[in-house]
């Protein structure tokens, strides 16, 4: 099945080749060559169409790269560092967390652009009694997603505690997660962490402590 999906990009250029070959039968000098004439026309059309599609794809990637570089060369939008909600802001990590600050807490980012470079840890809560922050509808560009152990304490990453990210765009960042998430555009550079279940005696000990027996 994967082979069929791999041939999907060839469909548009293949159709162009077939249509060109069909109409070429009406050209006198091509028709005079018989099947060789329209087959050669179809093959030539296929390669020309493929080259055109490849050129447009490369141009699109170039435009994306230009836009990304342009964003990295700009400044943050004006914002109040004491505000709790940021909406539709372009925010560089260096401005959100100036040098020496390693924790950002209680912020709500809606439709913002969060731009690195830098390392950040997200979906963190300050207490086990608080709900996990919202992290949904986000997009990633030039990103690395890293899953870390639940008992680890990153020393150089900026931790966003009790911070919601809704519909935001992240650029040029290394993002640290305690829990693995799947979705489009997630560039995981670490393997999935397998958490082994504790032994039965350990479970019995915990239950004894909770029940007070």
Secondary structure, 3 states (H helix, E strand, C coil): CHHHHHHCCHHHHHHHHHHHHHHHCCCHHHHCCCHHHHHHHHHHHHHHHHHHHHHHHHHHHHHHHHHHHHHHCCCCCCCCCCCCEEECCEEEHHHHCCCCCCEEECCEEECCEEECCCEEEEEECCCCCCCCCCEECCEEECCEEEECCCCCCCCCCEEEECCEEECCEEECCEEEECCCCCCCCCCECCCCCCCCCCCHHHHHHHHHHHHCC
